[in-house]
Protein backbone atom coordinates (compact mmCIF):
# COMPACT_ATOMS: atom_id res chain seq x y z
CA UNK A 1 0.00 0.00 0.00
CA UNK A 2 1.31 3.42 -0.96
CA UNK A 3 1.03 6.19 1.62
CA UNK A 4 1.64 9.90 1.05
CA UNK A 5 2.74 12.37 3.71
CA UNK A 6 2.64 16.14 3.14
CA UNK A 7 6.16 17.57 3.51
CA UNK A 8 5.79 21.06 2.05
CA UNK A 9 4.52 23.41 -0.63
CA UNK A 10 6.08 25.14 -3.61
CA UNK A 11 6.38 28.89 -3.10
CA UNK A 12 8.29 29.67 -6.33
CA UNK A 13 9.32 27.90 -9.55
CA UNK A 14 12.20 28.75 -11.90
CA UNK A 15 11.23 27.12 -15.23
CA UNK A 16 14.52 27.79 -17.06
CA UNK A 17 16.51 25.74 -14.55
CA UNK A 18 13.65 23.44 -13.38
CA UNK A 19 14.08 24.36 -9.73
CA UNK A 20 11.22 24.73 -7.26
CA UNK A 21 11.53 26.56 -3.96
CA UNK A 22 9.82 24.39 -1.36
CA UNK A 23 8.81 25.57 2.11
CA UNK A 24 9.08 22.43 4.23
CA UNK A 25 6.70 21.27 6.96
CA UNK A 26 8.60 18.00 7.55
CA UNK A 27 11.97 16.36 6.92
CA UNK A 28 13.04 15.59 3.34
CA UNK A 29 16.12 13.62 2.21
CA UNK A 30 17.97 13.10 -1.05
CA UNK A 31 16.74 9.72 -2.32
CA UNK A 32 13.16 10.17 -1.06
CA UNK A 33 10.36 9.54 -3.57
CA UNK A 34 8.01 12.52 -3.80
CA UNK A 35 4.78 13.46 -5.53
CA UNK A 36 4.14 17.08 -6.55
CA UNK A 37 0.43 17.80 -6.85
CA UNK A 38 -1.88 20.71 -7.67
CA UNK A 39 -5.51 20.00 -8.48
CA UNK A 40 -5.70 17.16 -11.01
CA UNK A 41 -2.06 17.61 -12.11
CA UNK A 42 0.72 15.62 -10.48
CA UNK A 43 4.05 13.94 -11.13
CA UNK A 44 6.38 11.74 -9.11
CA UNK A 45 10.15 11.76 -8.90
CA UNK A 46 13.06 10.83 -6.65
CA UNK A 47 14.81 13.73 -4.89
CA UNK A 48 18.22 13.90 -6.57
CA UNK A 49 19.38 17.39 -5.59
CA UNK A 50 18.48 19.90 -2.86
CA UNK A 51 20.15 23.18 -1.92
CA UNK A 52 19.97 25.87 0.73
CA UNK A 53 21.71 29.15 -0.16
CA UNK A 54 23.38 27.44 -3.18
CA UNK A 55 24.95 24.74 -0.98
CA UNK A 56 24.10 21.10 -1.71
CA UNK A 57 22.45 19.32 1.21
CA UNK A 58 21.42 15.71 1.87
CA UNK A 59 18.63 16.44 4.39
CA UNK A 60 16.33 19.39 5.09
CA UNK A 61 14.12 20.02 8.11
CA UNK A 62 10.68 21.54 8.73
CA UNK A 63 10.76 25.33 8.55
CA UNK A 64 13.49 25.48 5.91
CA UNK A 65 13.03 26.74 2.35
CA UNK A 66 15.00 24.64 -0.13
CA UNK A 67 15.80 24.67 -3.83
CA UNK A 68 14.66 21.36 -5.33
CA UNK A 69 15.57 20.17 -8.83
CA UNK A 70 12.34 18.89 -10.40
CA UNK A 71 11.61 16.73 -13.45
CA UNK A 72 8.25 18.32 -14.33
CA UNK A 73 6.62 21.74 -14.51
CA UNK A 74 5.88 22.58 -10.89
CA UNK A 75 3.43 25.36 -10.10
CA UNK A 76 3.45 27.75 -7.17
CA UNK A 77 1.04 26.49 -4.53
CA UNK A 78 1.62 22.82 -5.43
CA UNK A 79 1.85 20.45 -2.49
CA UNK A 80 4.85 18.18 -2.08
CA UNK A 81 4.20 14.73 -0.62
CA UNK A 82 6.71 12.08 0.45
CA UNK A 83 5.67 8.73 -1.07
CA UNK A 84 6.01 5.87 1.43
CA UNK A 85 5.78 2.40 -0.14
PDB file with one MODEL, atoms N, CA, C and O in Angstrom:
MODEL        1
ATOM      1  N   UNK A   1       0.839  -1.191   0.000  1.00  0.00           N
ATOM      2  CA  UNK A   1       0.000   0.000   0.000  1.00  0.00           C
ATOM      3  C   UNK A   1       0.881   1.252   0.000  1.00  0.00           C
ATOM      4  O   UNK A   1       1.843   1.349   0.763  1.00  0.00           O
ATOM      5  N   UNK A   2       0.544   2.183  -0.850  1.00  0.00           N
ATOM      6  CA  UNK A   2       1.306   3.422  -0.955  1.00  0.00           C
ATOM      7  C   UNK A   2       0.660   4.479  -0.066  1.00  0.00           C
ATOM      8  O   UNK A   2      -0.552   4.688  -0.099  1.00  0.00           O
ATOM      9  N   UNK A   3       1.495   5.137   0.723  1.00  0.00           N
ATOM     10  CA  UNK A   3       1.032   6.194   1.618  1.00  0.00           C
ATOM     11  C   UNK A   3       1.747   7.480   1.227  1.00  0.00           C
ATOM     12  O   UNK A   3       2.911   7.457   0.828  1.00  0.00           O
ATOM     13  N   UNK A   4       1.038   8.605   1.344  1.00  0.00           N
ATOM     14  CA  UNK A   4       1.644   9.903   1.054  1.00  0.00           C
ATOM     15  C   UNK A   4       1.581  10.764   2.299  1.00  0.00           C
ATOM     16  O   UNK A   4       0.578  10.780   3.013  1.00  0.00           O
ATOM     17  N   UNK A   5       2.674  11.484   2.548  1.00  0.00           N
ATOM     18  CA  UNK A   5       2.744  12.369   3.706  1.00  0.00           C
ATOM     19  C   UNK A   5       3.147  13.758   3.221  1.00  0.00           C
ATOM     20  O   UNK A   5       4.172  13.913   2.556  1.00  0.00           O
ATOM     21  N   UNK A   6       2.341  14.768   3.553  1.00  0.00           N
ATOM     22  CA  UNK A   6       2.642  16.137   3.143  1.00  0.00           C
ATOM     23  C   UNK A   6       3.943  16.600   3.791  1.00  0.00           C
ATOM     24  O   UNK A   6       4.097  16.528   5.010  1.00  0.00           O
ATOM     25  N   UNK A   7       4.885  17.079   2.962  1.00  0.00           N
ATOM     26  CA  UNK A   7       6.155  17.568   3.505  1.00  0.00           C
ATOM     27  C   UNK A   7       6.385  19.047   3.215  1.00  0.00           C
ATOM     28  O   UNK A   7       7.278  19.655   3.805  1.00  0.00           O
ATOM     29  N   UNK A   8       5.596  19.637   2.316  1.00  0.00           N
ATOM     30  CA  UNK A   8       5.788  21.057   2.050  1.00  0.00           C
ATOM     31  C   UNK A   8       4.972  21.546   0.874  1.00  0.00           C
ATOM     32  O   UNK A   8       4.165  20.814   0.300  1.00  0.00           O
ATOM     33  N   UNK A   9       5.207  22.829   0.524  1.00  0.00           N
ATOM     34  CA  UNK A   9       4.522  23.410  -0.627  1.00  0.00           C
ATOM     35  C   UNK A   9       5.506  24.255  -1.424  1.00  0.00           C
ATOM     36  O   UNK A   9       6.480  24.787  -0.891  1.00  0.00           O
ATOM     37  N   UNK A  10       5.222  24.361  -2.712  1.00  0.00           N
ATOM     38  CA  UNK A  10       6.080  25.139  -3.605  1.00  0.00           C
ATOM     39  C   UNK A  10       5.675  26.603  -3.513  1.00  0.00           C
ATOM     40  O   UNK A  10       4.512  26.956  -3.706  1.00  0.00           O
ATOM     41  N   UNK A  11       6.665  27.452  -3.213  1.00  0.00           N
ATOM     42  CA  UNK A  11       6.385  28.887  -3.104  1.00  0.00           C
ATOM     43  C   UNK A  11       6.936  29.669  -4.297  1.00  0.00           C
ATOM     44  O   UNK A  11       6.587  30.835  -4.485  1.00  0.00           O
ATOM     45  N   UNK A  12       7.797  29.034  -5.108  1.00  0.00           N
ATOM     46  CA  UNK A  12       8.294  29.668  -6.334  1.00  0.00           C
ATOM     47  C   UNK A  12       8.836  28.589  -7.261  1.00  0.00           C
ATOM     48  O   UNK A  12       9.289  27.539  -6.804  1.00  0.00           O
ATOM     49  N   UNK A  13       8.788  28.851  -8.574  1.00  0.00           N
ATOM     50  CA  UNK A  13       9.319  27.903  -9.553  1.00  0.00           C
ATOM     51  C   UNK A  13      10.122  28.668 -10.590  1.00  0.00           C
ATOM     52  O   UNK A  13       9.666  29.681 -11.120  1.00  0.00           O
ATOM     53  N   UNK A  14      11.325  28.175 -10.876  1.00  0.00           N
ATOM     54  CA  UNK A  14      12.200  28.747 -11.898  1.00  0.00           C
ATOM     55  C   UNK A  14      12.205  27.797 -13.099  1.00  0.00           C
ATOM     56  O   UNK A  14      12.958  26.822 -13.107  1.00  0.00           O
ATOM     57  N   UNK A  15      11.369  28.069 -14.124  1.00  0.00           N
ATOM     58  CA  UNK A  15      11.230  27.116 -15.228  1.00  0.00           C
ATOM     59  C   UNK A  15      12.502  26.909 -16.052  1.00  0.00           C
ATOM     60  O   UNK A  15      12.735  25.802 -16.537  1.00  0.00           O
ATOM     61  N   UNK A  16      13.324  27.937 -16.223  1.00  0.00           N
ATOM     62  CA  UNK A  16      14.523  27.792 -17.062  1.00  0.00           C
ATOM     63  C   UNK A  16      15.508  26.783 -16.494  1.00  0.00           C
ATOM     64  O   UNK A  16      16.212  26.109 -17.246  1.00  0.00           O
ATOM     65  N   UNK A  17      15.560  26.674 -15.173  1.00  0.00           N
ATOM     66  CA  UNK A  17      16.508  25.741 -14.546  1.00  0.00           C
ATOM     67  C   UNK A  17      15.796  24.576 -13.854  1.00  0.00           C
ATOM     68  O   UNK A  17      16.441  23.747 -13.212  1.00  0.00           O
ATOM     69  N   UNK A  18      14.479  24.513 -13.981  1.00  0.00           N
ATOM     70  CA  UNK A  18      13.655  23.439 -13.383  1.00  0.00           C
ATOM     71  C   UNK A  18      13.915  23.267 -11.890  1.00  0.00           C
ATOM     72  O   UNK A  18      14.140  22.159 -11.404  1.00  0.00           O
ATOM     73  N   UNK A  19      13.879  24.384 -11.183  1.00  0.00           N
ATOM     74  CA  UNK A  19      14.076  24.364  -9.734  1.00  0.00           C
ATOM     75  C   UNK A  19      12.852  24.969  -9.058  1.00  0.00           C
ATOM     76  O   UNK A  19      12.387  26.049  -9.422  1.00  0.00           O
ATOM     77  N   UNK A  20      12.345  24.247  -8.068  1.00  0.00           N
ATOM     78  CA  UNK A  20      11.224  24.727  -7.261  1.00  0.00           C
ATOM     79  C   UNK A  20      11.744  25.107  -5.881  1.00  0.00           C
ATOM     80  O   UNK A  20      12.595  24.416  -5.320  1.00  0.00           O
ATOM     81  N   UNK A  21      11.234  26.201  -5.340  1.00  0.00           N
ATOM     82  CA  UNK A  21      11.529  26.563  -3.957  1.00  0.00           C
ATOM     83  C   UNK A  21      10.406  25.973  -3.111  1.00  0.00           C
ATOM     84  O   UNK A  21       9.233  26.295  -3.296  1.00  0.00           O
ATOM     85  N   UNK A  22      10.788  25.102  -2.178  1.00  0.00           N
ATOM     86  CA  UNK A  22       9.816  24.387  -1.356  1.00  0.00           C
ATOM     87  C   UNK A  22       9.964  24.813   0.096  1.00  0.00           C
ATOM     88  O   UNK A  22      11.052  24.745   0.669  1.00  0.00           O
ATOM     89  N   UNK A  23       8.851  25.254   0.686  1.00  0.00           N
ATOM     90  CA  UNK A  23       8.806  25.573   2.113  1.00  0.00           C
ATOM     91  C   UNK A  23       8.398  24.287   2.822  1.00  0.00           C
ATOM     92  O   UNK A  23       7.285  23.795   2.639  1.00  0.00           O
ATOM     93  N   UNK A  24       9.307  23.747   3.633  1.00  0.00           N
ATOM     94  CA  UNK A  24       9.085  22.430   4.229  1.00  0.00           C
ATOM     95  C   UNK A  24       8.301  22.481   5.537  1.00  0.00           C
ATOM     96  O   UNK A  24       8.462  23.393   6.348  1.00  0.00           O
ATOM     97  N   UNK A  25       7.447  21.473   5.713  1.00  0.00           N
ATOM     98  CA  UNK A  25       6.701  21.268   6.956  1.00  0.00           C
ATOM     99  C   UNK A  25       7.178  20.005   7.662  1.00  0.00           C
ATOM    100  O   UNK A  25       6.744  19.707   8.774  1.00  0.00           O
ATOM    101  N   UNK A  26       8.082  19.259   7.007  1.00  0.00           N
ATOM    102  CA  UNK A  26       8.596  18.003   7.548  1.00  0.00           C
ATOM    103  C   UNK A  26       9.966  17.745   6.933  1.00  0.00           C
ATOM    104  O   UNK A  26      10.404  18.486   6.052  1.00  0.00           O
ATOM    105  N   UNK A  27      10.639  16.702   7.393  1.00  0.00           N
ATOM    106  CA  UNK A  27      11.974  16.357   6.916  1.00  0.00           C
ATOM    107  C   UNK A  27      11.917  15.770   5.504  1.00  0.00           C
ATOM    108  O   UNK A  27      11.003  15.017   5.169  1.00  0.00           O
ATOM    109  N   UNK A  28      12.912  16.129   4.681  1.00  0.00           N
ATOM    110  CA  UNK A  28      13.044  15.585   3.335  1.00  0.00           C
ATOM    111  C   UNK A  28      14.508  15.246   3.098  1.00  0.00           C
ATOM    112  O   UNK A  28      15.399  16.008   3.475  1.00  0.00           O
ATOM    113  N   UNK A  29      14.755  14.090   2.465  1.00  0.00           N
ATOM    114  CA  UNK A  29      16.115  13.622   2.212  1.00  0.00           C
ATOM    115  C   UNK A  29      16.342  13.374   0.729  1.00  0.00           C
ATOM    116  O   UNK A  29      15.411  13.041  -0.004  1.00  0.00           O
ATOM    117  N   UNK A  30      17.596  13.540   0.288  1.00  0.00           N
ATOM    118  CA  UNK A  30      17.967  13.102  -1.052  1.00  0.00           C
ATOM    119  C   UNK A  30      17.704  11.599  -1.110  1.00  0.00           C
ATOM    120  O   UNK A  30      18.061  10.872  -0.183  1.00  0.00           O
ATOM    121  N   UNK A  31      17.090  11.135  -2.182  1.00  0.00           N
ATOM    122  CA  UNK A  31      16.736   9.719  -2.324  1.00  0.00           C
ATOM    123  C   UNK A  31      15.277   9.422  -2.020  1.00  0.00           C
ATOM    124  O   UNK A  31      14.768   8.364  -2.392  1.00  0.00           O
ATOM    125  N   UNK A  32      14.588  10.360  -1.335  1.00  0.00           N
ATOM    126  CA  UNK A  32      13.159  10.171  -1.061  1.00  0.00           C
ATOM    127  C   UNK A  32      12.355  10.253  -2.362  1.00  0.00           C
ATOM    128  O   UNK A  32      12.691  11.024  -3.261  1.00  0.00           O
ATOM    129  N   UNK A  33      11.294   9.454  -2.451  1.00  0.00           N
ATOM    130  CA  UNK A  33      10.363   9.545  -3.572  1.00  0.00           C
ATOM    131  C   UNK A  33       9.286  10.547  -3.184  1.00  0.00           C
ATOM    132  O   UNK A  33       8.718  10.472  -2.094  1.00  0.00           O
ATOM    133  N   UNK A  34       9.006  11.495  -4.095  1.00  0.00           N
ATOM    134  CA  UNK A  34       8.007  12.522  -3.804  1.00  0.00           C
ATOM    135  C   UNK A  34       6.973  12.593  -4.920  1.00  0.00           C
ATOM    136  O   UNK A  34       7.203  12.143  -6.043  1.00  0.00           O
ATOM    137  N   UNK A  35       5.836  13.168  -4.577  1.00  0.00           N
ATOM    138  CA  UNK A  35       4.778  13.465  -5.533  1.00  0.00           C
ATOM    139  C   UNK A  35       4.466  14.949  -5.403  1.00  0.00           C
ATOM    140  O   UNK A  35       4.229  15.448  -4.303  1.00  0.00           O
ATOM    141  N   UNK A  36       4.468  15.656  -6.539  1.00  0.00           N
ATOM    142  CA  UNK A  36       4.145  17.081  -6.550  1.00  0.00           C
ATOM    143  C   UNK A  36       2.765  17.209  -7.183  1.00  0.00           C
ATOM    144  O   UNK A  36       2.549  16.776  -8.315  1.00  0.00           O
ATOM    145  N   UNK A  37       1.829  17.810  -6.439  1.00  0.00           N
ATOM    146  CA  UNK A  37       0.425  17.800  -6.851  1.00  0.00           C
ATOM    147  C   UNK A  37      -0.223  19.175  -6.721  1.00  0.00           C
ATOM    148  O   UNK A  37      -0.007  19.897  -5.748  1.00  0.00           O
ATOM    149  N   UNK A  38      -1.030  19.518  -7.739  1.00  0.00           N
ATOM    150  CA  UNK A  38      -1.883  20.709  -7.669  1.00  0.00           C
ATOM    151  C   UNK A  38      -3.131  20.413  -8.482  1.00  0.00           C
ATOM    152  O   UNK A  38      -3.065  20.245  -9.700  1.00  0.00           O
ATOM    153  N   UNK A  39      -4.265  20.350  -7.804  1.00  0.00           N
ATOM    154  CA  UNK A  39      -5.514  20.001  -8.479  1.00  0.00           C
ATOM    155  C   UNK A  39      -5.420  18.598  -9.056  1.00  0.00           C
ATOM    156  O   UNK A  39      -5.066  17.651  -8.354  1.00  0.00           O
ATOM    157  N   UNK A  40      -5.740  18.470 -10.339  1.00  0.00           N
ATOM    158  CA  UNK A  40      -5.697  17.164 -11.007  1.00  0.00           C
ATOM    159  C   UNK A  40      -4.302  16.831 -11.533  1.00  0.00           C
ATOM    160  O   UNK A  40      -4.042  15.690 -11.915  1.00  0.00           O
ATOM    161  N   UNK A  41      -3.399  17.820 -11.557  1.00  0.00           N
ATOM    162  CA  UNK A  41      -2.062  17.606 -12.106  1.00  0.00           C
ATOM    163  C   UNK A  41      -1.111  17.093 -11.036  1.00  0.00           C
ATOM    164  O   UNK A  41      -1.124  17.560  -9.897  1.00  0.00           O
ATOM    165  N   UNK A  42      -0.279  16.119 -11.424  1.00  0.00           N
ATOM    166  CA  UNK A  42       0.725  15.622 -10.485  1.00  0.00           C
ATOM    167  C   UNK A  42       1.820  14.889 -11.240  1.00  0.00           C
ATOM    168  O   UNK A  42       1.611  14.424 -12.361  1.00  0.00           O
ATOM    169  N   UNK A  43       2.988  14.789 -10.622  1.00  0.00           N
ATOM    170  CA  UNK A  43       4.054  13.937 -11.131  1.00  0.00           C
ATOM    171  C   UNK A  43       4.893  13.470  -9.956  1.00  0.00           C
ATOM    172  O   UNK A  43       4.960  14.123  -8.914  1.00  0.00           O
ATOM    173  N   UNK A  44       5.536  12.314 -10.149  1.00  0.00           N
ATOM    174  CA  UNK A  44       6.383  11.737  -9.105  1.00  0.00           C
ATOM    175  C   UNK A  44       7.829  11.742  -9.563  1.00  0.00           C
ATOM    176  O   UNK A  44       8.115  11.669 -10.758  1.00  0.00           O
ATOM    177  N   UNK A  45       8.732  11.828  -8.606  1.00  0.00           N
ATOM    178  CA  UNK A  45      10.154  11.758  -8.897  1.00  0.00           C
ATOM    179  C   UNK A  45      10.895  11.388  -7.628  1.00  0.00           C
ATOM    180  O   UNK A  45      10.329  11.403  -6.534  1.00  0.00           O
ATOM    181  N   UNK A  46      12.173  11.055  -7.786  1.00  0.00           N
ATOM    182  CA  UNK A  46      13.057  10.827  -6.649  1.00  0.00           C
ATOM    183  C   UNK A  46      13.857  12.106  -6.446  1.00  0.00           C
ATOM    184  O   UNK A  46      14.323  12.706  -7.415  1.00  0.00           O
ATOM    185  N   UNK A  47      14.021  12.530  -5.193  1.00  0.00           N
ATOM    186  CA  UNK A  47      14.809  13.727  -4.886  1.00  0.00           C
ATOM    187  C   UNK A  47      16.274  13.421  -5.193  1.00  0.00           C
ATOM    188  O   UNK A  47      16.890  12.573  -4.547  1.00  0.00           O
ATOM    189  N   UNK A  48      16.824  14.123  -6.188  1.00  0.00           N
ATOM    190  CA  UNK A  48      18.216  13.905  -6.575  1.00  0.00           C
ATOM    191  C   UNK A  48      19.121  15.037  -6.111  1.00  0.00           C
ATOM    192  O   UNK A  48      20.318  14.832  -5.906  1.00  0.00           O
ATOM    193  N   UNK A  49      18.554  16.236  -5.944  1.00  0.00           N
ATOM    194  CA  UNK A  49      19.375  17.389  -5.586  1.00  0.00           C
ATOM    195  C   UNK A  49      18.547  18.401  -4.807  1.00  0.00           C
ATOM    196  O   UNK A  49      17.449  18.776  -5.218  1.00  0.00           O
ATOM    197  N   UNK A  50      19.098  18.840  -3.665  1.00  0.00           N
ATOM    198  CA  UNK A  50      18.476  19.901  -2.863  1.00  0.00           C
ATOM    199  C   UNK A  50      19.565  20.885  -2.460  1.00  0.00           C
ATOM    200  O   UNK A  50      20.717  20.501  -2.255  1.00  0.00           O
ATOM    201  N   UNK A  51      19.192  22.160  -2.348  1.00  0.00           N
ATOM    202  CA  UNK A  51      20.148  23.176  -1.916  1.00  0.00           C
ATOM    203  C   UNK A  51      19.495  24.161  -0.958  1.00  0.00           C
ATOM    204  O   UNK A  51      18.291  24.414  -1.010  1.00  0.00           O
ATOM    205  N   UNK A  52      20.330  24.706  -0.083  1.00  0.00           N
ATOM    206  CA  UNK A  52      19.974  25.869   0.729  1.00  0.00           C
ATOM    207  C   UNK A  52      21.089  26.880   0.520  1.00  0.00           C
ATOM    208  O   UNK A  52      22.262  26.571   0.732  1.00  0.00           O
ATOM    209  N   UNK A  53      20.721  28.093   0.103  1.00  0.00           N
ATOM    210  CA  UNK A  53      21.711  29.151  -0.162  1.00  0.00           C
ATOM    211  C   UNK A  53      22.826  28.657  -1.087  1.00  0.00           C
ATOM    212  O   UNK A  53      24.002  28.925  -0.842  1.00  0.00           O
ATOM    213  N   UNK A  54      22.457  27.940  -2.143  1.00  0.00           N
ATOM    214  CA  UNK A  54      23.376  27.438  -3.178  1.00  0.00           C
ATOM    215  C   UNK A  54      24.355  26.382  -2.686  1.00  0.00           C
ATOM    216  O   UNK A  54      25.326  26.077  -3.378  1.00  0.00           O
ATOM    217  N   UNK A  55      24.119  25.820  -1.509  1.00  0.00           N
ATOM    218  CA  UNK A  55      24.954  24.735  -0.980  1.00  0.00           C
ATOM    219  C   UNK A  55      24.163  23.436  -1.051  1.00  0.00           C
ATOM    220  O   UNK A  55      23.026  23.371  -0.584  1.00  0.00           O
ATOM    221  N   UNK A  56      24.767  22.398  -1.638  1.00  0.00           N
ATOM    222  CA  UNK A  56      24.101  21.097  -1.706  1.00  0.00           C
ATOM    223  C   UNK A  56      23.919  20.527  -0.307  1.00  0.00           C
ATOM    224  O   UNK A  56      24.811  20.616   0.537  1.00  0.00           O
ATOM    225  N   UNK A  57      22.750  19.942  -0.076  1.00  0.00           N
ATOM    226  CA  UNK A  57      22.453  19.316   1.213  1.00  0.00           C
ATOM    227  C   UNK A  57      21.875  17.928   0.967  1.00  0.00           C
ATOM    228  O   UNK A  57      21.353  17.652  -0.113  1.00  0.00           O
ATOM    229  N   UNK A  58      21.968  17.060   1.964  1.00  0.00           N
ATOM    230  CA  UNK A  58      21.419  15.707   1.874  1.00  0.00           C
ATOM    231  C   UNK A  58      20.080  15.594   2.598  1.00  0.00           C
ATOM    232  O   UNK A  58      19.261  14.735   2.270  1.00  0.00           O
ATOM    233  N   UNK A  59      19.859  16.479   3.602  1.00  0.00           N
ATOM    234  CA  UNK A  59      18.632  16.441   4.391  1.00  0.00           C
ATOM    235  C   UNK A  59      18.206  17.862   4.716  1.00  0.00           C
ATOM    236  O   UNK A  59      19.042  18.730   4.966  1.00  0.00           O
ATOM    237  N   UNK A  60      16.892  18.093   4.711  1.00  0.00           N
ATOM    238  CA  UNK A  60      16.334  19.388   5.086  1.00  0.00           C
ATOM    239  C   UNK A  60      15.228  19.157   6.108  1.00  0.00           C
ATOM    240  O   UNK A  60      14.560  18.123   6.101  1.00  0.00           O
ATOM    241  N   UNK A  61      15.049  20.136   6.984  1.00  0.00           N
ATOM    242  CA  UNK A  61      14.116  20.017   8.108  1.00  0.00           C
ATOM    243  C   UNK A  61      12.905  20.936   7.927  1.00  0.00           C
ATOM    244  O   UNK A  61      12.917  21.844   7.096  1.00  0.00           O
ATOM    245  N   UNK A  62      11.872  20.683   8.712  1.00  0.00           N
ATOM    246  CA  UNK A  62      10.685  21.540   8.732  1.00  0.00           C
ATOM    247  C   UNK A  62      11.100  22.977   9.028  1.00  0.00           C
ATOM    248  O   UNK A  62      11.970  23.221   9.863  1.00  0.00           O
ATOM    249  N   UNK A  63      10.471  23.922   8.338  1.00  0.00           N
ATOM    250  CA  UNK A  63      10.758  25.334   8.547  1.00  0.00           C
ATOM    251  C   UNK A  63      11.780  25.894   7.574  1.00  0.00           C
ATOM    252  O   UNK A  63      11.923  27.111   7.461  1.00  0.00           O
ATOM    253  N   UNK A  64      12.500  25.016   6.865  1.00  0.00           N
ATOM    254  CA  UNK A  64      13.493  25.482   5.909  1.00  0.00           C
ATOM    255  C   UNK A  64      12.856  25.654   4.530  1.00  0.00           C
ATOM    256  O   UNK A  64      11.895  24.967   4.185  1.00  0.00           O
ATOM    257  N   UNK A  65      13.409  26.583   3.750  1.00  0.00           N
ATOM    258  CA  UNK A  65      13.026  26.742   2.345  1.00  0.00           C
ATOM    259  C   UNK A  65      14.202  26.239   1.520  1.00  0.00           C
ATOM    260  O   UNK A  65      15.329  26.711   1.674  1.00  0.00           O
ATOM    261  N   UNK A  66      13.929  25.275   0.639  1.00  0.00           N
ATOM    262  CA  UNK A  66      14.996  24.644  -0.130  1.00  0.00           C
ATOM    263  C   UNK A  66      14.773  24.833  -1.623  1.00  0.00           C
ATOM    264  O   UNK A  66      13.648  25.042  -2.076  1.00  0.00           O
ATOM    265  N   UNK A  67      15.862  24.756  -2.376  1.00  0.00           N
ATOM    266  CA  UNK A  67      15.796  24.674  -3.827  1.00  0.00           C
ATOM    267  C   UNK A  67      15.800  23.205  -4.193  1.00  0.00           C
ATOM    268  O   UNK A  67      16.692  22.467  -3.776  1.00  0.00           O
ATOM    269  N   UNK A  68      14.816  22.769  -4.968  1.00  0.00           N
ATOM    270  CA  UNK A  68      14.663  21.358  -5.325  1.00  0.00           C
ATOM    271  C   UNK A  68      14.632  21.220  -6.839  1.00  0.00           C
ATOM    272  O   UNK A  68      13.774  21.805  -7.499  1.00  0.00           O
ATOM    273  N   UNK A  69      15.563  20.451  -7.393  1.00  0.00           N
ATOM    274  CA  UNK A  69      15.575  20.168  -8.833  1.00  0.00           C
ATOM    275  C   UNK A  69      14.389  19.256  -9.137  1.00  0.00           C
ATOM    276  O   UNK A  69      14.245  18.196  -8.529  1.00  0.00           O
ATOM    277  N   UNK A  70      13.534  19.675 -10.087  1.00  0.00           N
ATOM    278  CA  UNK A  70      12.339  18.892 -10.403  1.00  0.00           C
ATOM    279  C   UNK A  70      12.361  18.424 -11.855  1.00  0.00           C
ATOM    280  O   UNK A  70      13.014  19.024 -12.709  1.00  0.00           O
ATOM    281  N   UNK A  71      11.629  17.331 -12.117  1.00  0.00           N
ATOM    282  CA  UNK A  71      11.605  16.735 -13.453  1.00  0.00           C
ATOM    283  C   UNK A  71      10.384  17.151 -14.265  1.00  0.00           C
ATOM    284  O   UNK A  71      10.281  16.818 -15.445  1.00  0.00           O
ATOM    285  N   UNK A  72       9.461  17.877 -13.642  1.00  0.00           N
ATOM    286  CA  UNK A  72       8.252  18.324 -14.334  1.00  0.00           C
ATOM    287  C   UNK A  72       8.020  19.800 -14.086  1.00  0.00           C
ATOM    288  O   UNK A  72       8.771  20.444 -13.354  1.00  0.00           O
ATOM    289  N   UNK A  73       6.974  20.331 -14.702  1.00  0.00           N
ATOM    290  CA  UNK A  73       6.624  21.738 -14.508  1.00  0.00           C
ATOM    291  C   UNK A  73       5.847  21.874 -13.201  1.00  0.00           C
ATOM    292  O   UNK A  73       4.674  21.509 -13.123  1.00  0.00           O
ATOM    293  N   UNK A  74       6.502  22.393 -12.197  1.00  0.00           N
ATOM    294  CA  UNK A  74       5.876  22.577 -10.886  1.00  0.00           C
ATOM    295  C   UNK A  74       5.253  23.968 -10.826  1.00  0.00           C
ATOM    296  O   UNK A  74       5.825  24.932 -11.334  1.00  0.00           O
ATOM    297  N   UNK A  75       4.103  24.067 -10.217  1.00  0.00           N
ATOM    298  CA  UNK A  75       3.427  25.357 -10.104  1.00  0.00           C
ATOM    299  C   UNK A  75       3.460  25.847  -8.663  1.00  0.00           C
ATOM    300  O   UNK A  75       3.429  25.055  -7.722  1.00  0.00           O
ATOM    301  N   UNK A  76       3.525  27.177  -8.508  1.00  0.00           N
ATOM    302  CA  UNK A  76       3.449  27.751  -7.168  1.00  0.00           C
ATOM    303  C   UNK A  76       2.142  27.306  -6.528  1.00  0.00           C
ATOM    304  O   UNK A  76       1.097  27.276  -7.179  1.00  0.00           O
ATOM    305  N   UNK A  77       2.213  26.960  -5.247  1.00  0.00           N
ATOM    306  CA  UNK A  77       1.036  26.488  -4.533  1.00  0.00           C
ATOM    307  C   UNK A  77       0.871  24.978  -4.567  1.00  0.00           C
ATOM    308  O   UNK A  77       0.027  24.430  -3.858  1.00  0.00           O
ATOM    309  N   UNK A  78       1.681  24.290  -5.393  1.00  0.00           N
ATOM    310  CA  UNK A  78       1.618  22.825  -5.430  1.00  0.00           C
ATOM    311  C   UNK A  78       2.055  22.258  -4.092  1.00  0.00           C
ATOM    312  O   UNK A  78       2.911  22.825  -3.413  1.00  0.00           O
ATOM    313  N   UNK A  79       1.461  21.140  -3.722  1.00  0.00           N
ATOM    314  CA  UNK A  79       1.847  20.454  -2.491  1.00  0.00           C
ATOM    315  C   UNK A  79       2.860  19.370  -2.819  1.00  0.00           C
ATOM    316  O   UNK A  79       2.779  18.719  -3.860  1.00  0.00           O
ATOM    317  N   UNK A  80       3.819  19.187  -1.911  1.00  0.00           N
ATOM    318  CA  UNK A  80       4.855  18.176  -2.078  1.00  0.00           C
ATOM    319  C   UNK A  80       4.628  17.098  -1.027  1.00  0.00           C
ATOM    320  O   UNK A  80       4.623  17.371   0.173  1.00  0.00           O
ATOM    321  N   UNK A  81       4.440  15.871  -1.499  1.00  0.00           N
ATOM    322  CA  UNK A  81       4.203  14.730  -0.621  1.00  0.00           C
ATOM    323  C   UNK A  81       5.370  13.758  -0.708  1.00  0.00           C
ATOM    324  O   UNK A  81       5.913  13.528  -1.789  1.00  0.00           O
ATOM    325  N   UNK A  82       5.759  13.181   0.443  1.00  0.00           N
ATOM    326  CA  UNK A  82       6.708  12.078   0.452  1.00  0.00           C
ATOM    327  C   UNK A  82       5.902  10.809   0.208  1.00  0.00           C
ATOM    328  O   UNK A  82       4.889  10.576   0.869  1.00  0.00           O
ATOM    329  N   UNK A  83       6.352   9.982  -0.745  1.00  0.00           N
ATOM    330  CA  UNK A  83       5.670   8.729  -1.068  1.00  0.00           C
ATOM    331  C   UNK A  83       6.324   7.614  -0.262  1.00  0.00           C
ATOM    332  O   UNK A  83       7.524   7.367  -0.382  1.00  0.00           O
ATOM    333  N   UNK A  84       5.520   6.942   0.562  1.00  0.00           N
ATOM    334  CA  UNK A  84       6.014   5.866   1.427  1.00  0.00           C
ATOM    335  C   UNK A  84       5.412   4.560   0.921  1.00  0.00           C
ATOM    336  O   UNK A  84       4.197   4.366   0.965  1.00  0.00           O
ATOM    337  N   UNK A  85       6.278   3.663   0.437  1.00  0.00           N
ATOM    338  CA  UNK A  85       5.784   2.402  -0.136  1.00  0.00           C
ATOM    339  C   UNK A  85       6.010   1.252   0.799  1.00  0.00           C
ATOM    340  O   UNK A  85       5.656   0.117   0.479  1.00  0.00           O
TER     341      UNK A  85
ENDMDL
END
